[in-house]
Amino acid sequence: MTLPQAAPLAAQLPETATPPSPFGPAFLHGAEPALVVDLETARIRDANAAACRLLGHWRLALQGMTVFDLHPQQTGPLIVFTQAVLERGSFWTRTLQPQHADGRQLDVECAGTLMPTAEGRLLLLTLCDLDARHRRDLEARAEAFMHEGLAEWQRADRLFADIERENRLILRAVGEGIYGVNAEGRTTFVNPAAEQILGWTAEEMIGRDMHAMVHHHHHDGSAYPNTTCPIYAAFRDGAVHHVENEVFWHRSGRPVWVEYTSTPLRDRGRLIGAVVVFRDVTQKREANEQLRAALAEVDRLRERLEMENAYLQEEIRAETSHRGIIGRSEAIKKVLRQVDLVAPTDATVLITGESGTGKELIARAIHDASERRERPLIRVNCAAIPRELFESEFFGHVRGAFTGALRDRVGRFELADRGTLFLDEVGEIPLELQSKLLRVLQEGQFERIGEERTRQVDVRIIAATNRDLKAAVRAGRFREDLFYRLDVMPIESVPLRERREDIPLLAAHFLDGVRRKPADGPLQLSAGDMRRLQTYDWPGNVRELQNVIERGIILARNGRLHIDLPDREAPATAQPVPPSAELETEADRRLRLRTSILAALEAAGGKVSGPGGAAERLGLKPTTLASRMKTLGITPGRASRSGA
């Protein structure tokens, strides 16, 4: 039933001038007040004389009104009454109180009957004046008392007292689902939309505790006591409660996300229940969740791209030399053959060798020849990461995981997903973190610091070290299972002194690759310079050769390259080595040299050159001592590991 705007009242004419009724004289002159209402428009089609007398309106005036005009502020009960008539064919109620023309409310009993016609569905609304009936009842009881005595009159009074009101008021309600509850929380009314959303029929719900049926638990499964239920609160505190992001439970047991409003119902100022209007927002919520997930994925990808870009920019700034492996020696050819064999696979590679031999170049060559070359090669210098930051550097962290974690951080493993991770100086990883590294290598899984979510990555590992990992395993400083997990394909990066035939190629390459002033003109290495380069032992390997060439270019004068090599110690008079004497290895020699320099620095108070300096005490040129200190990673006053 719709609620159109009330039409202007028709001109009031004398009752004797009204035309005949299309519903017949029996309707027009019936004893009981009656109205005929069009259910499509809610307009009053006709009214009999008794209805005009009861309501205080002329017939033509009533024909210009709607049934809602007669029942102001009773839209809800009128809709409930009409739905009952439509479902049952006829229905009666005493909750409707039409308004008299003078503004007072009439106490009536309304009876409705459905009248299907060719013109549409009509409602025959019969009004019984309860005040008049009460007077008739009193008269009848008085008459019965006169004829039958006091006992019969008392019986009639008890019957009259047992009659009670059956329908509750339901205030104006809009939305997909509507139901009402009384002050005890029991359901009094359910509309078809609520039945469809919740899966229960009205017969199953009416009279039962609504909270226990559809609102008994929160969405996380925790119990939802009715003492905290906003629906019940409406008829306890008399306030309107609007709630979002809660669930009603379907008859099948699945949650239905809803938004609802619980409005209190009052009868003569007394709270008698509440009407609940709700809508199913499950699809809307799922769409919002998908949108949030998509935005989170976009943020994650953006953060990852930003990290990759920052990392690659850092690599570009740090690397100024050609990434190719230069050389024609058999040692280099062997390394290149190993690169060709292992690159197409995902096998873990362990590159060993002294510092400065080009282990990272080998790692890059493997990556560039692999199927992962479209993804970045992420390098981690394990020797440069503070112990307390290892886990965050490798696996990342979430905001607030520890003091200073102001935002989420993507770890190197996640950054290298579907690419290659180069663990330089892998022997420097703290023992307590090696187990976590082993788990990632074996399972491809890890968790960021401060996050319970397990992440999956696909990373190819290339590790490098200048330490003897087998000795570290025996000493308990490196996990044996991690060593064997890394040592799938070992490749040795040969020191420069064992491939001296590559020195001319490397020197020429560095000479061409270093920037210099145009005024310097072309620079070349003389035959004498080349002999000096090839006879030097190169403890710093290729990196030291590059530094020597760059320094020679800086010191060049008049187109002549100045090669500055540390003086070799004068060879002692050859003495036959007794058969029982112990041979000194290269590692022993470097340790002895390091110990000697540290002792001289300590004696000189950290002073390198000048009177009383370490160079004077050792009998070396200051430049020679400085070069050896750089090679061995020694700074005045303290020693630092450089991985020589």
MOMORA-V177815 format. One record per residue. N is the residue number from 1. RES is the residue in three letters. OMEGA is omega in degrees with one decimal (* if undefined). NEAR is the number of other ideal C-beta (glycine too) atoms within 8 Angstrom. D_FIRST is the distance of its C-alpha to the first C-alpha in Angstrom with 1 decimal. Layout:
BEGIN
N;RES;OMEGA;NEAR;D_FIRST / N;RES;OMEGA;NEAR;D_FIRST
END
This chain:
BEGIN
1;MET;-179.6;8;0.0 / 2;THR;-176.7;6;3.8 / 3;LEU;179.6;7;6.8 / 4;PRO;176.3;8;9.5 / 5;GLN;179.2;3;13.0 / 6;ALA;178.4;7;14.2 / 7;ALA;176.7;8;16.6 / 8;PRO;179.5;4;20.2 / 9;LEU;177.9;8;21.0 / 10;ALA;178.6;9;22.8 / 11;ALA;-178.1;5;26.5 / 12;GLN;-179.2;7;27.4 / 13;LEU;176.0;8;29.4 / 14;PRO;-175.8;4;31.3 / 15;GLU;-178.2;9;29.6 / 16;THR;-176.5;4;32.5 / 17;ALA;-177.3;5;31.5 / 18;THR;-177.3;8;27.9 / 19;PRO;177.1;3;27.8 / 20;PRO;-179.2;5;27.3 / 21;SER;175.0;10;23.9 / 22;PRO;-179.4;5;22.7 / 23;PHE;171.5;7;21.9 / 24;GLY;-179.4;7;25.6 / 25;PRO;179.8;7;27.9 / 26;ALA;176.9;6;27.3 / 27;PHE;-172.4;12;23.7 / 28;LEU;-175.3;12;25.0 / 29;HIS;179.1;7;27.9 / 30;GLY;-177.6;9;26.6 / 31;ALA;-178.7;3;28.0 / 32;GLU;176.3;8;24.8 / 33;PRO;-176.7;13;22.2 / 34;ALA;176.6;14;19.2 / 35;LEU;171.6;14;16.1 / 36;VAL;-174.0;15;14.3 / 37;VAL;175.0;12;10.6 / 38;ASP;-176.7;12;9.0 / 39;LEU;-179.5;11;5.8 / 40;GLU;-175.5;8;5.8 / 41;THR;-176.2;7;6.7 / 42;ALA;-177.4;13;6.2 / 43;ARG;178.0;11;10.0 / 44;ILE;-178.4;14;12.7 / 45;ARG;-179.9;8;14.6 / 46;ASP;177.7;13;17.6 / 47;ALA;179.1;13;19.2 / 48;ASN;-174.8;14;22.6 / 49;ALA;-179.5;9;25.6 / 50;ALA;178.4;11;25.4 / 51;ALA;179.1;13;21.9 / 52;CYS;179.5;14;23.5 / 53;ARG;-178.0;8;26.5 / 54;LEU;-173.5;11;24.5 / 55;LEU;177.9;14;22.3 / 56;GLY;178.4;8;25.1 / 57;HIS;171.1;10;23.3 / 58;TRP;-177.1;11;24.5 / 59;ARG;-179.2;12;22.5 / 60;LEU;177.7;11;22.3 / 61;ALA;178.0;11;21.1 / 62;LEU;179.1;14;18.2 / 63;GLN;177.1;11;17.3 / 64;GLY;-176.9;9;17.1 / 65;MET;171.1;14;14.6 / 66;THR;179.9;13;11.0 / 67;VAL;177.7;13;10.3 / 68;PHE;178.1;11;10.2 / 69;ASP;179.5;8;13.6 / 70;LEU;-176.4;10;15.0 / 71;HIS;179.1;14;14.1 / 72;PRO;178.4;6;15.3 / 73;GLN;176.5;4;15.7 / 74;GLN;-177.4;9;13.7 / 75;THR;-177.6;10;10.4 / 76;GLY;178.9;12;11.5 / 77;PRO;-180.0;14;12.6 / 78;LEU;178.5;13;9.7 / 79;ILE;178.6;10;7.5 / 80;VAL;180.0;11;10.7 / 81;PHE;-179.0;15;11.2 / 82;THR;178.4;12;8.1 / 83;GLN;178.5;9;9.1 / 84;ALA;177.7;11;12.6 / 85;VAL;-179.4;14;12.1 / 86;LEU;-177.5;8;10.9 / 87;GLU;-172.8;5;13.8 / 88;ARG;-177.4;7;16.4 / 89;GLY;177.0;5;15.7 / 90;SER;-178.8;9;16.3 / 91;PHE;177.8;9;16.3 / 92;TRP;-179.0;8;17.7 / 93;THR;174.0;12;18.0 / 94;ARG;-179.2;11;20.1 / 95;THR;-179.5;10;18.5 / 96;LEU;-178.6;12;16.3 / 97;GLN;179.4;10;18.5 / 98;PRO;-176.5;11;17.6 / 99;GLN;176.5;11;19.8 / 100;HIS;-180.0;10;22.7 / 101;ALA;179.9;7;23.7 / 102;ASP;174.4;5;26.6 / 103;GLY;-179.2;5;24.5 / 104;ARG;179.0;6;25.2 / 105;GLN;-179.9;7;22.9 / 106;LEU;177.5;12;23.0 / 107;ASP;-173.6;8;23.7 / 108;VAL;169.0;13;21.9 / 109;GLU;-177.7;10;20.9 / 110;CYS;174.3;13;17.4 / 111;ALA;-177.6;10;17.4 / 112;GLY;178.2;15;14.4 / 113;THR;-179.5;10;15.3 / 114;LEU;-178.6;12;13.6 / 115;MET;176.4;9;15.1 / 116;PRO;178.1;5;15.3 / 117;THR;177.8;7;16.9 / 118;ALA;-178.8;2;18.3 / 119;GLU;-177.2;4;16.0 / 120;GLY;-179.8;7;12.8 / 121;ARG;179.3;9;10.9 / 122;LEU;179.2;14;11.3 / 123;LEU;174.2;14;11.2 / 124;LEU;-175.8;11;14.7 / 125;LEU;-179.8;12;14.7 / 126;THR;-177.1;11;18.4 / 127;LEU;177.4;15;19.7 / 128;CYS;-180.0;12;23.1 / 129;ASP;-177.2;11;25.2 / 130;LEU;176.3;10;26.7 / 131;ASP;178.2;7;29.5 / 132;ALA;178.6;8;30.5 / 133;ARG;179.4;10;30.3 / 134;HIS;178.5;8;32.4 / 135;ARG;178.5;8;34.9 / 136;ARG;179.0;8;35.0 / 137;ASP;178.5;10;35.5 / 138;LEU;178.3;8;38.3 / 139;GLU;-179.6;8;39.8 / 140;ALA;178.7;9;39.5 / 141;ARG;176.6;11;41.1 / 142;ALA;178.4;9;43.8 / 143;GLU;179.3;8;44.4 / 144;ALA;178.7;11;44.5 / 145;PHE;179.5;11;46.8 / 146;MET;-176.4;5;49.0 / 147;HIS;-171.5;6;49.2 / 148;GLU;174.6;7;48.9 / 149;GLY;-174.2;7;49.9 / 150;LEU;-176.2;6;48.7 / 151;ALA;-179.4;7;47.9 / 152;GLU;178.9;10;45.1 / 153;TRP;178.8;13;43.6 / 154;GLN;177.5;8;43.6 / 155;ARG;178.9;8;41.9 / 156;ALA;179.3;12;39.0 / 157;ASP;177.9;9;38.8 / 158;ARG;177.4;8;38.6 / 159;LEU;179.4;8;35.8 / 160;PHE;-178.4;8;33.9 / 161;ALA;-178.6;6;34.6 / 162;ASP;180.0;6;33.3 / 163;ILE;179.8;5;29.7 / 164;GLU;-178.4;4;27.8 / 165;ARG;-173.8;5;24.3 / 166;GLU;-175.1;4;22.6 / 167;ASN;176.7;10;19.5 / 168;ARG;177.2;12;19.9 / 169;LEU;172.9;11;18.0 / 170;ILE;-178.7;13;16.2 / 171;LEU;-179.1;8;16.1 / 172;ARG;-175.7;5;13.9 / 173;ALA;177.1;10;14.2 / 174;VAL;179.8;4;13.9 / 175;GLY;-176.7;11;15.8 / 176;GLU;-178.6;7;16.4 / 177;GLY;-180.0;15;17.3 / 178;ILE;168.9;15;16.5 / 179;TYR;-179.9;13;18.7 / 180;GLY;176.0;15;20.1 / 181;VAL;176.5;14;23.7 / 182;ASN;-175.8;11;25.6 / 183;ALA;175.8;7;28.9 / 184;GLU;179.2;4;30.8 / 185;GLY;-178.8;10;28.9 / 186;ARG;-173.3;10;27.4 / 187;THR;178.6;13;24.0 / 188;THR;-177.3;9;21.4 / 189;PHE;177.1;13;18.2 / 190;VAL;178.5;12;17.6 / 191;ASN;-176.7;10;14.6 / 192;PRO;-179.7;5;15.3 / 193;ALA;177.8;10;16.3 / 194;ALA;177.0;12;18.9 / 195;GLU;-178.3;13;20.2 / 196;GLN;-177.3;8;20.8 / 197;ILE;-172.7;13;22.5 / 198;LEU;176.8;13;24.6 / 199;GLY;178.0;8;25.5 / 200;TRP;173.3;11;25.0 / 201;THR;179.9;6;22.8 / 202;ALA;179.7;9;20.8 / 203;GLU;-179.9;5;23.4 / 204;GLU;-173.8;7;26.2 / 205;MET;-174.9;15;24.9 / 206;ILE;179.8;10;23.7 / 207;GLY;-178.6;5;26.7 / 208;ARG;179.9;10;28.8 / 209;ASP;-175.8;9;30.1 / 210;MET;-178.9;14;27.7 / 211;HIS;-179.2;13;30.4 / 212;ALA;-177.8;8;32.9 / 213;MET;-169.8;11;30.6 / 214;VAL;-172.1;10;29.4 / 215;HIS;-168.5;13;31.1 / 216;HIS;-178.4;9;34.7 / 217;HIS;170.6;9;36.7 / 218;HIS;-177.5;9;36.9 / 219;HIS;179.4;8;36.9 / 220;ASP;177.7;4;40.7 / 221;GLY;179.5;5;40.9 / 222;SER;-177.3;6;41.9 / 223;ALA;-179.2;6;40.5 / 224;TYR;-178.5;11;37.6 / 225;PRO;-177.5;6;38.1 / 226;ASN;177.9;11;35.1 / 227;THR;178.1;5;37.2 / 228;THR;-177.5;6;36.5 / 229;CYS;179.4;11;32.9 / 230;PRO;179.0;9;30.7 / 231;ILE;178.0;14;27.8 / 232;TYR;-179.6;13;29.9 / 233;ALA;-177.3;11;31.4 / 234;ALA;-179.8;15;28.2 / 235;PHE;173.6;14;28.5 / 236;ARG;-179.6;7;32.3 / 237;ASP;177.0;5;32.8 / 238;GLY;-178.9;8;29.5 / 239;ALA;175.4;7;29.1 / 240;VAL;-178.7;8;26.5 / 241;HIS;176.4;10;27.9 / 242;HIS;-173.2;7;27.1 / 243;VAL;174.8;10;29.0 / 244;GLU;174.6;5;29.8 / 245;ASN;169.2;6;32.0 / 246;GLU;-179.4;11;31.6 / 247;VAL;161.1;10;31.0 / 248;PHE;-176.4;12;28.9 / 249;TRP;178.2;12;30.7 / 250;HIS;179.1;12;29.3 / 251;ARG;-179.9;6;30.2 / 252;SER;-179.1;5;32.8 / 253;GLY;178.8;5;34.5 / 254;ARG;179.2;6;33.8 / 255;PRO;175.0;8;32.6 / 256;VAL;179.4;12;29.3 / 257;TRP;-174.5;12;29.6 / 258;VAL;163.5;11;26.7 / 259;GLU;-176.6;9;25.8 / 260;TYR;175.3;13;23.9 / 261;THR;178.1;11;23.2 / 262;SER;-175.6;14;23.9 / 263;THR;-178.7;12;22.7 / 264;PRO;174.5;12;24.3 / 265;LEU;-179.6;15;22.6 / 266;ARG;173.4;10;24.4 / 267;ASP;-177.0;8;24.7 / 268;ARG;176.4;4;27.0 / 269;GLY;-178.5;4;28.5 / 270;ARG;178.5;6;29.2 / 271;LEU;-176.9;10;28.1 / 272;ILE;-179.5;11;26.4 / 273;GLY;-179.3;13;25.0 / 274;ALA;172.2;13;23.1 / 275;VAL;-175.0;15;19.9 / 276;VAL;175.4;14;20.7 / 277;VAL;-176.3;12;18.8 / 278;PHE;176.7;15;20.9 / 279;ARG;178.5;10;21.4 / 280;ASP;-179.3;11;24.0 / 281;VAL;-177.4;9;26.7 / 282;THR;-178.9;8;29.4 / 283;GLN;177.7;7;29.7 / 284;LYS;180.0;8;29.7 / 285;ARG;178.5;10;32.4 / 286;GLU;177.7;8;34.4 / 287;ALA;178.1;8;34.4 / 288;ASN;178.2;8;35.5 / 289;GLU;178.6;8;38.2 / 290;GLN;178.5;8;39.4 / 291;LEU;178.8;8;39.6 / 292;ARG;178.9;8;41.6 / 293;ALA;179.2;8;43.9 / 294;ALA;178.4;8;44.4 / 295;LEU;177.4;8;45.2 / 296;ALA;178.1;8;47.5 / 297;GLU;177.3;8;49.3 / 298;VAL;178.4;8;49.7 / 299;ASP;179.9;8;51.2 / 300;ARG;179.9;8;53.5 / 301;LEU;178.5;8;54.7 / 302;ARG;179.1;8;55.2 / 303;GLU;-179.7;10;57.2 / 304;ARG;179.1;11;59.2 / 305;LEU;177.5;8;60.0 / 306;GLU;179.1;8;61.0 / 307;MET;179.6;10;63.3 / 308;GLU;-179.5;10;64.7 / 309;ASN;179.0;8;65.4 / 310;ALA;-179.7;8;67.0 / 311;TYR;-177.8;11;69.1 / 312;LEU;176.5;9;70.2 / 313;GLN;177.6;8;71.1 / 314;GLU;178.9;8;73.1 / 315;GLU;179.7;9;74.9 / 316;ILE;179.4;7;75.6 / 317;ARG;-175.0;6;77.2 / 318;ALA;-175.3;6;79.1 / 319;GLU;178.4;7;80.5 / 320;THR;-177.7;4;83.0 / 321;SER;178.7;7;85.0 / 322;HIS;-175.9;6;84.5 / 323;ARG;-176.2;8;82.6 / 324;GLY;176.9;6;84.8 / 325;ILE;-174.6;10;87.5 / 326;ILE;177.2;9;90.9 / 327;GLY;178.5;10;94.0 / 328;ARG;-177.1;7;96.2 / 329;SER;178.4;10;97.7 / 330;GLU;179.1;6;97.4 / 331;ALA;179.1;10;95.4 / 332;ILE;178.8;14;92.8 / 333;LYS;178.2;9;92.7 / 334;LYS;178.7;8;92.1 / 335;VAL;-179.2;14;89.2 / 336;LEU;176.7;10;87.7 / 337;ARG;178.5;8;88.1 / 338;GLN;177.1;10;86.2 / 339;VAL;-179.8;13;83.4 / 340;ASP;-178.4;8;83.1 / 341;LEU;-171.6;6;82.9 / 342;VAL;-174.5;12;80.3 / 343;ALA;-177.4;11;78.0 / 344;PRO;-178.2;6;76.0 / 345;THR;174.1;5;75.2 / 346;ASP;-176.9;3;73.1 / 347;ALA;175.7;7;76.1 / 348;THR;-176.6;13;76.8 / 349;VAL;174.9;14;79.9 / 350;LEU;-178.9;15;82.3 / 351;ILE;179.7;15;84.6 / 352;THR;178.8;12;87.6 / 353;GLY;-179.3;11;90.3 / 354;GLU;177.0;9;91.9 / 355;SER;176.5;10;90.1 / 356;GLY;-178.5;10;90.1 / 357;THR;176.6;12;90.6 / 358;GLY;-179.6;10;87.3 / 359;LYS;179.0;13;85.1 / 360;GLU;176.7;10;81.9 / 361;LEU;177.9;10;83.1 / 362;ILE;178.8;15;83.3 / 363;ALA;179.6;16;79.8 / 364;ARG;177.9;11;78.5 / 365;ALA;177.5;14;80.4 / 366;ILE;-179.1;14;78.8 / 367;HIS;-177.3;16;75.3 / 368;ASP;179.5;8;75.8 / 369;ALA;-176.9;10;77.1 / 370;SER;177.3;11;74.2 / 371;GLU;179.3;4;70.7 / 372;ARG;-173.1;10;69.3 / 373;ARG;178.2;8;70.9 / 374;GLU;176.4;3;67.6 / 375;ARG;-173.7;9;66.6 / 376;PRO;166.8;10;68.7 / 377;LEU;-177.4;11;71.7 / 378;ILE;-176.5;12;71.0 / 379;ARG;175.2;9;74.2 / 380;VAL;175.8;12;74.6 / 381;ASN;-174.5;8;77.9 / 382;CYS;-179.1;13;78.0 / 383;ALA;-175.9;9;81.1 / 384;ALA;-176.9;4;79.4 / 385;ILE;175.4;10;76.4 / 386;PRO;-175.6;5;76.8 / 387;ARG;-175.3;6;76.5 / 388;GLU;-178.8;4;73.5 / 389;LEU;-177.1;8;71.5 / 390;PHE;-173.8;13;72.2 / 391;GLU;178.0;9;69.0 / 392;SER;-179.3;11;66.8 / 393;GLU;-177.7;9;68.7 / 394;PHE;-167.8;15;68.4 / 395;PHE;-179.9;14;64.9 / 396;GLY;178.2;13;63.1 / 397;HIS;176.1;15;61.2 / 398;VAL;-178.5;11;57.8 / 399;ARG;178.6;8;57.3 / 400;GLY;-178.9;6;58.5 / 401;ALA;177.5;10;60.5 / 402;PHE;-179.4;8;63.6 / 403;THR;-179.4;3;64.9 / 404;GLY;178.2;4;64.8 / 405;ALA;-174.0;13;62.1 / 406;LEU;179.0;4;59.9 / 407;ARG;177.4;5;58.0 / 408;ASP;178.7;9;57.7 / 409;ARG;176.4;9;60.8 / 410;VAL;178.9;9;61.3 / 411;GLY;-177.2;14;64.4 / 412;ARG;178.7;10;67.0 / 413;PHE;179.9;14;66.1 / 414;GLU;178.8;12;62.5 / 415;LEU;-177.9;13;63.8 / 416;ALA;-178.3;15;66.1 / 417;ASP;-176.8;10;63.4 / 418;ARG;175.7;7;64.4 / 419;GLY;-176.7;13;67.5 / 420;THR;176.7;17;70.8 / 421;LEU;-179.1;14;71.7 / 422;PHE;-179.8;15;75.4 / 423;LEU;179.4;12;76.6 / 424;ASP;-177.1;12;79.8 / 425;GLU;-175.6;13;82.2 / 426;VAL;179.7;13;80.2 / 427;GLY;-179.1;11;83.0 / 428;GLU;-179.9;6;82.0 / 429;ILE;179.6;11;78.6 / 430;PRO;-175.8;7;78.8 / 431;LEU;-175.6;9;79.3 / 432;GLU;178.9;5;76.2 / 433;LEU;-177.8;11;73.9 / 434;GLN;179.5;12;75.6 / 435;SER;178.3;9;73.5 / 436;LYS;176.7;11;70.2 / 437;LEU;179.9;11;71.7 / 438;LEU;-179.6;12;72.7 / 439;ARG;179.5;10;69.2 / 440;VAL;-179.5;15;67.8 / 441;LEU;-176.3;10;70.6 / 442;GLN;-171.8;7;70.1 / 443;GLU;-176.7;5;66.3 / 444;GLY;-177.4;8;64.9 / 445;GLN;177.3;10;62.8 / 446;PHE;174.4;13;62.8 / 447;GLU;171.6;10;60.7 / 448;ARG;176.8;15;60.7 / 449;ILE;178.9;13;62.0 / 450;GLY;-177.9;9;59.3 / 451;GLU;-179.3;9;56.9 / 452;GLU;-178.0;4;56.2 / 453;ARG;177.4;6;54.8 / 454;THR;-178.7;7;57.4 / 455;ARG;-179.2;9;58.0 / 456;GLN;178.2;6;59.5 / 457;VAL;176.0;12;62.0 / 458;ASP;-173.1;6;64.3 / 459;VAL;172.7;13;67.5 / 460;ARG;-174.5;11;71.0 / 461;ILE;168.2;11;73.7 / 462;ILE;-178.1;14;77.0 / 463;ALA;178.9;12;79.1 / 464;ALA;178.9;18;82.4 / 465;THR;172.2;11;85.1 / 466;ASN;178.9;12;88.7 / 467;ARG;174.7;9;89.1 / 468;ASP;-175.7;5;90.5 / 469;LEU;177.9;15;87.4 / 470;LYS;177.4;7;89.4 / 471;ALA;178.2;8;91.6 / 472;ALA;176.7;11;88.5 / 473;VAL;179.6;12;87.2 / 474;ARG;-179.1;6;90.5 / 475;ALA;178.9;7;90.4 / 476;GLY;-179.9;5;86.9 / 477;ARG;-179.5;6;85.4 / 478;PHE;-177.7;12;83.3 / 479;ARG;-179.2;10;81.3 / 480;GLU;-179.2;7;83.0 / 481;ASP;176.9;7;79.7 / 482;LEU;178.8;13;78.5 / 483;PHE;-178.8;12;81.8 / 484;TYR;175.9;7;81.7 / 485;ARG;178.6;11;78.0 / 486;LEU;-171.1;13;79.2 / 487;ASP;178.0;9;82.5 / 488;VAL;179.3;8;81.1 / 489;MET;-179.4;9;82.8 / 490;PRO;174.7;8;85.5 / 491;ILE;179.8;13;86.9 / 492;GLU;175.0;8;89.8 / 493;SER;-170.4;14;90.1 / 494;VAL;177.3;12;93.9 / 495;PRO;-174.7;11;95.6 / 496;LEU;-178.2;16;97.1 / 497;ARG;178.4;7;100.7 / 498;GLU;174.4;7;100.3 / 499;ARG;-175.1;13;99.3 / 500;ARG;180.0;8;101.6 / 501;GLU;178.2;7;101.7 / 502;ASP;-175.8;13;98.1 / 503;ILE;178.4;12;99.2 / 504;PRO;179.7;11;100.3 / 505;LEU;-180.0;10;96.9 / 506;LEU;-179.3;14;95.0 / 507;ALA;178.7;13;97.1 / 508;ALA;178.9;9;96.8 / 509;HIS;179.7;10;93.0 / 510;PHE;179.5;13;92.8 / 511;LEU;179.8;13;95.2 / 512;ASP;-172.3;6;93.0 / 513;GLY;-176.9;8;89.8 / 514;VAL;177.2;9;90.7 / 515;ARG;175.7;2;90.1 / 516;ARG;-177.8;8;93.2 / 517;LYS;178.1;4;94.3 / 518;PRO;-178.0;4;95.2 / 519;ALA;-178.2;4;98.5 / 520;ASP;-178.0;9;99.5 / 521;GLY;-179.9;5;100.0 / 522;PRO;178.9;4;100.0 / 523;LEU;179.6;11;100.9 / 524;GLN;176.3;6;102.6 / 525;LEU;177.3;11;103.9 / 526;SER;178.5;7;107.6 / 527;ALA;178.7;5;109.3 / 528;GLY;177.6;6;110.5 / 529;ASP;-177.8;10;107.0 / 530;MET;177.9;12;105.7 / 531;ARG;178.1;8;108.5 / 532;ARG;179.2;10;107.6 / 533;LEU;-175.0;15;104.0 / 534;GLN;179.6;9;104.9 / 535;THR;179.3;5;107.3 / 536;TYR;-174.8;8;105.0 / 537;ASP;177.3;5;103.3 / 538;TRP;175.8;11;99.8 / 539;PRO;177.2;8;98.5 / 540;GLY;175.1;12;95.3 / 541;ASN;-171.8;14;95.1 / 542;VAL;179.8;11;93.2 / 543;ARG;178.4;9;91.5 / 544;GLU;177.4;13;94.9 / 545;LEU;178.8;16;96.2 / 546;GLN;179.2;11;93.3 / 547;ASN;179.9;9;94.1 / 548;VAL;-179.8;12;97.8 / 549;ILE;179.9;12;97.1 / 550;GLU;178.4;10;94.7 / 551;ARG;178.6;10;97.3 / 552;GLY;178.1;12;100.0 / 553;ILE;-179.8;13;98.0 / 554;ILE;-177.3;6;97.5 / 555;LEU;-176.7;8;101.2 / 556;ALA;176.7;13;102.4 / 557;ARG;176.3;6;104.9 / 558;ASN;176.4;4;106.3 / 559;GLY;-178.6;8;104.4 / 560;ARG;179.0;7;105.9 / 561;LEU;-178.7;12;103.5 / 562;HIS;179.7;9;104.4 / 563;ILE;-178.0;10;103.9 / 564;ASP;178.4;8;104.0 / 565;LEU;175.9;8;104.2 / 566;PRO;178.7;7;105.1 / 567;ASP;174.3;7;108.7 / 568;ARG;179.3;6;109.5 / 569;GLU;-178.5;4;111.5 / 570;ALA;-179.0;4;115.1 / 571;PRO;178.3;4;115.9 / 572;ALA;178.6;5;118.2 / 573;THR;-176.5;3;121.5 / 574;ALA;178.4;5;120.8 / 575;GLN;177.3;5;121.7 / 576;PRO;-179.0;4;121.7 / 577;VAL;178.0;6;118.9 / 578;PRO;-178.6;5;120.3 / 579;PRO;-176.7;4;119.0 / 580;SER;-177.3;3;117.5 / 581;ALA;-179.5;6;115.7 / 582;GLU;179.9;3;111.8 / 583;LEU;179.1;5;110.2 / 584;GLU;179.2;6;107.8 / 585;THR;178.1;6;104.4 / 586;GLU;178.4;5;102.4 / 587;ALA;178.0;6;100.0 / 588;ASP;-179.0;8;103.1 / 589;ARG;-179.6;9;104.5 / 590;ARG;178.0;11;101.2 / 591;LEU;179.1;8;101.0 / 592;ARG;-179.5;9;104.6 / 593;LEU;-179.3;10;104.1 / 594;ARG;179.9;11;100.9 / 595;THR;-179.7;8;102.7 / 596;SER;-178.6;9;105.7 / 597;ILE;179.4;15;103.6 / 598;LEU;179.0;10;101.6 / 599;ALA;179.1;8;104.9 / 600;ALA;179.2;11;106.3 / 601;LEU;179.5;14;103.2 / 602;GLU;179.8;8;103.3 / 603;ALA;-178.6;8;107.0 / 604;ALA;179.6;12;106.4 / 605;GLY;179.1;5;103.5 / 606;GLY;-178.1;8;101.0 / 607;LYS;-176.4;11;103.3 / 608;VAL;-175.7;14;103.5 / 609;SER;179.8;8;106.1 / 610;GLY;179.9;7;109.0 / 611;PRO;178.5;4;111.8 / 612;GLY;-179.0;7;111.1 / 613;GLY;-178.0;12;107.9 / 614;ALA;-179.7;13;106.7 / 615;ALA;179.4;12;107.9 / 616;GLU;-178.8;10;111.4 / 617;ARG;-180.0;10;111.5 / 618;LEU;-178.8;10;110.6 / 619;GLY;-178.8;4;112.9 / 620;LEU;172.3;9;110.1 / 621;LYS;179.7;7;109.0 / 622;PRO;179.9;10;106.0 / 623;THR;178.8;8;104.1 / 624;THR;179.7;11;104.9 / 625;LEU;179.4;15;103.8 / 626;ALA;179.2;9;100.5 / 627;SER;-179.8;9;99.8 / 628;ARG;177.3;12;100.4 / 629;MET;178.4;11;98.3 / 630;LYS;179.5;9;95.5 / 631;THR;-177.1;11;95.9 / 632;LEU;178.5;12;96.0 / 633;GLY;-177.5;11;93.1 / 634;ILE;172.3;12;95.2 / 635;THR;-178.1;8;94.7 / 636;PRO;175.7;8;97.2 / 637;GLY;179.5;5;96.8 / 638;ARG;177.9;5;94.4 / 639;ALA;177.3;8;93.7 / 640;SER;-178.8;7;90.5 / 641;ARG;177.8;6;89.6 / 642;SER;-179.9;8;89.3 / 643;GLY;-178.0;9;89.4 / 644;ALA;*;11;92.8
END
